[in-house]
Amino acid sequence: MNQHFIITRFNLRKQGWNTTREKTQVLTDAWMENRLNLFEQFCYPSVRAQTQQNFTWLVFFDTKTAAKYKKRIHSLALRFPQFKPKYIDGMDEFLPSIKGEISNLLHEPYLITSRLDNDDCLHEDYVKTIQGEFARQDFMAIDIIDGLTLQIEPRVRLGRRRHVNNPFISLIERADNFASVWSRERHGEWKKVSKIKTIQNHALWLSIIHKENKANDFLGFGDLDWTALNPFHLDKDLSKKLQKEQIPYQSWKAEALKNQFRTQWKVFFKLLQRRF
C-alpha cells in the first residue's frame, strides 16, 4: 500500500556554502574524512539497526566525491542493501533527483518520505513508528518532537531535546504527483503546513552536536543515564570512549535548567500556534 524512503543529503556543492561555523573550509579532504567518520559511527548504524527494515535509504553524494571515499561508501552499501548511494551534480540537482529516483522505484499508491541529516541518528523504532501512522492520508506530515541530543566536542554531554518542526520530519502522501518531505528544504517551513500530526513523549531521534555543525547548538537538559543511547546503536568503541569523557551533570545543571525552561516555552507556544 505504501513505500517508505529515508532521504539524506551529504556533500552536495551549494553556492554560498564555503565554510563551517568555525570558519574552516567545507568539502575538503579533512571535512569529508570527518563527516564520513561521523556518518559511519552515528548515522549509518542507527538506520541499519531499525526494527522495521521495509524502507529504502537514498543518500545523495556529489559527483565530485573522490574515488577513495566512493570506495568506502560502496562498502557500506554492500553491508546494508537498504542504503542506496546516489551521485548528483551539486545541490541544484537534489530535489529533481529525489523525484526521479523515487519515481523509478514507486509501485504503490502511497509513499512516506523521511528526512535525516548525515550526522544524526534514529531510534531503532523510528521507522516502525512512522509507518504505524499511515492511514491512507492524501497529505500528512508527522512531527516527532521528542528526542535526545549528544554533544561530542569540545565537551561530552547528553540530554533530552524537544523540537517542533525538527529535521526528522516525515511526510505521508499519495504517490501521484508527490512532493516529498524535502519539498521544503528548511525544516522550519513545516510550521506553515496545517496537515501535520504531532507525536510526543517518545524520544525517537538523536541530534549530534560537533564542531562542524552549520547552525545547531547544544540545547539539552535532564540528567540522563548513558544507557538511554542503547536504542540508537552508536559505534560501540566510540560510545565507550565518549561515556568516559562525559562531564558530570552538576557541572552544567544551571545551563540545563535554562535550556529546559526555554525549550518547554517554545514547544508550548509553537504547538499552540499549530492548533490555530
Beta strands, then each sheet from edge to edge (+ up, - down):
strand 1: 2-9
strand 2: 56-62
strand 3: 83-88
strand 4: 110-115
strand 5: 121-122
strand 6: 139-144
strand 7: 146-151
strand 8: 157-162
strand 9: 170-174
strand 10: 196-199
strand 11: 205-209
sheet 1: 3+ 2+ 1+ 4+ 9- 6+ 10+
sheet 2: 5+ 11- 7- 8+
end
